[in-house]
Amino acid sequence: MSDTTLDAVRSIIAEQAMIDVAEVKPESTLSDLGVDSLGLVEIVFAIEEKFDVTVPFNANDPSASEFDISSVQAAVDGVEKLRAAQA
């Protein structure tokens, strides 16, 4: 895992959740951080823009998508998989 990917995803989530980035731990779930469904959409859009990737539309349902956004670490892993697939 790239620390820069983790840092960027943490920053995106912190901004959307309106919390300090220090509160965003890899093991945190988005619900732990107070992210609602609209916040989730905003996070997905911000991830797509930041990393120039396309997140599957059903990312909020890990059982139906290859991109899991159930936790901060899962989102980071998903971003890195998408970026690797582009390479």
N, CA, C and O of each residue as an XYZ file, in Angstrom:
348
protein
N       0.833     -1.185      0.000
C       0.000      0.000      0.000
C       0.874      1.243      0.000
O       1.861      1.340      0.729
N       0.490      2.161     -0.817
C       1.216      3.423     -0.906
C       0.740      4.370      0.191
O      -0.459      4.588      0.366
N       1.698      4.927      0.924
C       1.337      5.893      1.959
C       0.650      7.110      1.347
O      -0.240      7.696      1.962
N       1.063      7.492      0.134
C       0.433      8.652     -0.490
C      -1.019      8.364     -0.842
O      -1.867      9.251     -0.731
N      -1.320      7.144     -1.263
C      -2.717      6.782     -1.522
C      -3.504      6.832     -0.230
O      -4.598      7.395     -0.189
N      -2.962      6.250      0.822
C      -3.636      6.280      2.124
C      -3.851      7.719      2.583
O      -4.946      8.072      3.023
N      -2.829      8.541      2.486
C      -2.948      9.939      2.921
C      -4.014     10.677      2.125
O      -4.804     11.432      2.691
N      -4.037     10.460      0.814
C      -5.011     11.146     -0.038
C      -6.434     10.697      0.281
O      -7.337     11.527      0.389
N      -6.638      9.389      0.431
C      -7.970      8.882      0.754
C      -8.400      9.376      2.136
O      -9.553      9.766      2.321
N      -7.501      9.361      3.086
C      -7.820      9.878      4.429
C      -8.224     11.351      4.360
O      -9.174     11.768      5.021
N      -7.509     12.129      3.568
C      -7.823     13.556      3.432
C      -9.195     13.764      2.797
O      -9.964     14.620      3.236
N      -9.498     12.982      1.766
C     -10.801     13.083      1.104
C     -11.920     12.763      2.090
O     -12.906     13.494      2.180
N     -11.761     11.674      2.823
C     -12.796     11.268      3.775
C     -12.940     12.296      4.895
O     -14.057     12.634      5.285
N     -11.835     12.784      5.403
C     -11.879     13.787      6.472
C     -12.598     15.044      6.008
O     -13.407     15.617      6.737
N     -12.295     15.465      4.789
C     -12.935     16.673      4.259
C     -14.444     16.466      4.138
O     -15.222     17.332      4.537
N     -14.852     15.345      3.599
C     -16.281     15.085      3.422
C     -17.002     14.889      4.747
O     -18.152     15.301      4.895
N     -16.335     14.263      5.715
C     -16.950     14.021      7.027
C     -16.815     15.235      7.948
O     -17.379     15.262      9.042
N     -16.061     16.238      7.490
C     -15.809     17.449      8.271
C     -15.214     17.119      9.639
O     -15.672     17.596     10.677
N     -14.166     16.276      9.596
C     -13.446     15.908     10.807
C     -11.948     16.062     10.551
O     -11.519     16.238      9.411
N     -11.172     15.997     11.603
C      -9.722     16.089     11.484
C      -9.195     14.806     10.858
O      -9.649     13.710     11.189
N      -8.239     14.950      9.955
C      -7.678     13.792      9.258
C      -7.079     12.782     10.234
O      -7.029     11.591      9.928
N      -6.628     13.232     11.391
C      -6.066     12.328     12.400
C      -7.107     11.330     12.920
O      -6.750     10.266     13.426
N      -8.388     11.671     12.794
C      -9.456     10.777     13.243
C      -9.730      9.654     12.238
O     -10.400      8.673     12.562
N      -9.211      9.805     11.025
C      -9.478      8.841      9.953
C      -8.379      7.786      9.957
O      -7.292      7.996      9.418
N      -8.678      6.667     10.566
C      -7.718      5.556     10.686
C      -8.016      4.512      9.609
O      -9.156      4.406      9.157
N      -7.010      3.743      9.190
C      -7.252      2.718      8.170
C      -8.373      1.749      8.537
O      -9.104      1.293      7.659
N      -8.515      1.432      9.818
C      -9.537      0.475     10.230
C     -10.921      1.089     10.415
O     -11.892      0.365     10.638
N     -11.024      2.417     10.324
C     -12.310      3.096     10.502
C     -13.272      2.743      9.373
O     -12.885      2.659      8.207
N     -14.538      2.539      9.747
C     -15.563      2.413      8.711
C     -16.112      3.807      8.453
O     -15.963      4.709      9.277
N     -16.748      3.973      7.301
C     -17.298      5.291      7.002
C     -18.425      5.635      7.971
O     -18.596      6.801      8.325
N     -19.192      4.645      8.402
C     -20.245      4.936      9.384
C     -19.650      5.334     10.726
O     -20.216      6.170     11.430
N     -18.492      4.734     11.096
C     -17.797      5.152     12.327
C     -17.469      6.638     12.284
O     -17.472      7.318     13.310
N     -17.188      7.129     11.085
C     -16.757      8.518     10.914
C     -17.928      9.461     10.657
O     -17.733     10.657     10.437
N     -19.139      8.922     10.687
C     -20.321      9.761     10.521
C     -20.645     10.100      9.080
O     -21.338     11.083      8.818
N     -20.157      9.306      8.141
C     -20.426      9.563      6.719
C     -21.783      8.973      6.357
O     -22.033      7.787      6.570
N     -22.658      9.814      5.809
C     -23.969      9.341      5.368
C     -23.918      8.994      3.879
O     -22.853      9.054      3.266
N     -25.056      8.635      3.301
C     -25.070      8.198      1.905
C     -24.649      9.313      0.949
O     -23.970      9.045     -0.042
N     -25.034     10.544      1.226
C     -24.606     11.653      0.370
C     -23.098     11.856      0.493
O     -22.418     12.103     -0.503
N     -22.581     11.751      1.707
C     -21.139     11.858      1.912
C     -20.386     10.769      1.177
O     -19.306     11.007      0.637
N     -20.957      9.573      1.157
C     -20.337      8.464      0.432
C     -20.231      8.782     -1.053
O     -19.197      8.536     -1.674
N     -21.294      9.327     -1.619
C     -21.274      9.706     -3.035
C     -20.195     10.757     -3.284
O     -19.448     10.666     -4.258
N     -20.116     11.738     -2.414
C     -19.112     12.792     -2.552
C     -17.691     12.221     -2.447
O     -16.794     12.651     -3.170
N     -17.493     11.265     -1.556
C     -16.181     10.619     -1.407
C     -15.822      9.869     -2.684
O     -14.692      9.956     -3.164
N     -16.788      9.134     -3.234
C     -16.532      8.396     -4.478
C     -16.158      9.360     -5.598
O     -15.194      9.114     -6.322
N     -16.903     10.455     -5.752
C     -16.577     11.436     -6.792
C     -15.181     12.025     -6.588
O     -14.423     12.188     -7.543
N     -14.851     12.341     -5.335
C     -13.538     12.922     -5.037
C     -12.418     11.920     -5.320
O     -11.362     12.304     -5.823
N     -12.635     10.644     -5.004
C     -11.638      9.608     -5.300
C     -11.452      9.484     -6.804
O     -10.324      9.393     -7.288
N     -12.556      9.479     -7.545
C     -12.460      9.373     -9.005
C     -11.668     10.541     -9.592
O     -10.823     10.354    -10.467
N     -11.948     11.728     -9.105
C     -11.259     12.918     -9.611
C      -9.777     12.921     -9.222
O      -8.915     13.199    -10.055
N      -9.489     12.617     -7.980
C      -8.111     12.656     -7.487
C      -7.223     11.628     -8.183
O      -6.090     11.933     -8.555
N      -7.737     10.416     -8.357
C      -6.905      9.333     -8.875
C      -7.166      9.002    -10.346
O      -6.545      8.093    -10.896
N      -8.081      9.735    -10.984
C      -8.423      9.498    -12.399
C      -8.813      8.040    -12.622
O      -8.288      7.370    -13.511
N      -9.748      7.560    -11.795
C     -10.262      6.194    -11.901
C     -11.787      6.268    -11.960
O     -12.381      7.307    -11.670
N     -12.404      5.165    -12.335
C     -13.859      5.064    -12.312
C     -14.245      4.010    -11.288
O     -13.941      2.827    -11.443
N     -14.917      4.460    -10.246
C     -15.361      3.564     -9.183
C     -16.690      2.943     -9.627
O     -17.581      3.664    -10.075
N     -16.838      1.623     -9.510
C     -18.105      0.984     -9.880
C     -19.277      1.601     -9.123
O     -19.140      1.980     -7.960
N     -20.420      1.700     -9.779
C     -21.579      2.378     -9.185
C     -22.075      1.726     -7.907
O     -22.719      2.392     -7.096
N     -21.797      0.448     -7.701
C     -22.293     -0.256     -6.524
C     -21.198     -0.452     -5.466
O     -21.191     -1.459     -4.758
N     -20.292      0.495     -5.363
C     -19.174      0.387     -4.414
C     -19.640      0.353     -2.963
O     -18.921     -0.137     -2.093
N     -20.831      0.867     -2.697
C     -21.325      0.858     -1.321
C     -21.798     -0.524     -0.881
O     -22.136     -0.718      0.286
N     -21.826     -1.494     -1.811
C     -22.231     -2.864     -1.486
C     -21.084     -3.806     -1.838
O     -21.007     -4.279     -2.972
N     -20.186     -4.090     -0.882
C     -18.999     -4.897     -1.171
C     -19.306     -6.264     -1.778
O     -18.485     -6.807     -2.517
N     -20.474     -6.825     -1.479
C     -20.806     -8.132     -2.043
C     -21.176     -8.050     -3.517
O     -21.164     -9.065     -4.214
N     -21.507     -6.849     -4.001
C     -21.929     -6.684     -5.390
C     -20.897     -5.955     -6.237
O     -21.136     -5.705     -7.419
N     -19.767     -5.613     -5.662
C     -18.781     -4.802     -6.369
C     -17.378     -5.276     -6.039
O     -17.120     -5.800     -4.956
N     -16.487     -5.085     -6.978
C     -15.075     -5.380     -6.708
C     -14.418     -4.265     -5.924
O     -13.331     -4.451     -5.378
N     -15.059     -3.107     -5.858
C     -14.529     -1.962     -5.121
C     -15.255     -1.885     -3.789
O     -16.458     -1.626     -3.748
N     -14.540     -2.106     -2.714
C     -15.100     -2.127     -1.373
C     -14.763     -0.810     -0.678
O     -13.592     -0.454     -0.545
N     -15.778     -0.100     -0.242
C     -15.541      1.158      0.463
C     -16.099      1.075      1.883
O     -16.500      2.082      2.467
N     -16.119     -0.150      2.430
C     -16.676     -0.352      3.767
C     -15.778      0.185      4.868
O     -16.244      0.450      5.976
N     -14.491      0.347      4.572
C     -13.565      0.940      5.542
C     -12.556      1.791      4.789
O     -12.470      1.732      3.562
N     -11.804      2.576      5.526
C     -10.777      3.422      4.907
C      -9.760      2.543      4.178
O      -9.413      2.817      3.029
N      -9.282      1.491      4.839
C      -8.291      0.613      4.215
C      -8.859     -0.079      2.977
O      -8.158     -0.224      1.976
N     -10.106     -0.502      3.033
C     -10.730     -1.149      1.876
C     -10.789     -0.177      0.698
O     -10.556     -0.573     -0.444
N     -11.099      1.087      0.969
C     -11.145      2.090     -0.087
C      -9.758      2.305     -0.691
O      -9.618      2.417     -1.909
N      -8.740      2.363      0.159
C      -7.359      2.524     -0.320
C      -6.972      1.339     -1.204
O      -6.408      1.518     -2.283
N      -7.280      0.125     -0.737
C      -6.969     -1.070     -1.526
C      -7.701     -1.049     -2.861
O      -7.142     -1.431     -3.889
N      -8.950     -0.601     -2.839
C      -9.733     -0.509     -4.071
C      -9.142      0.484     -5.060
O      -9.083      0.213     -6.260
N      -8.707      1.623     -4.561
C      -8.086      2.638     -5.420
C      -6.813      2.049     -6.050
O      -6.577      2.216     -7.246
N      -6.012      1.372     -5.252
C      -4.766      0.827     -5.780
C      -5.024     -0.265     -6.825
O      -4.266     -0.385     -7.788
N      -6.086     -1.063     -6.646
C      -6.444     -2.072     -7.650
C      -6.875     -1.403     -8.948
O      -6.466     -1.824    -10.031
N      -7.700     -0.362     -8.846
C      -8.154      0.348    -10.035
C      -6.979      0.993    -10.777
O      -6.912      0.955    -12.005
N      -6.063      1.581    -10.021
C      -4.906      2.219    -10.640
C      -3.998      1.186    -11.305
O      -3.446      1.437    -12.376
N      -3.843      0.017    -10.662
C      -3.008     -1.042    -11.235
C      -3.625     -1.574    -12.520
O      -2.910     -1.908    -13.465
N      -4.946     -1.652    -12.554
C      -5.636     -2.149    -13.751
C      -5.454     -1.194    -14.931
O      -5.483     -1.615    -16.088
N      -5.268      0.087    -14.633
C      -5.067      1.085    -15.687
C      -3.657      1.047    -16.248
O      -3.424      1.421    -17.398
N      -2.723      0.595    -15.433
C      -1.303      0.642    -15.821
C      -0.983     -0.323    -16.950
O       0.165     -0.401    -17.388
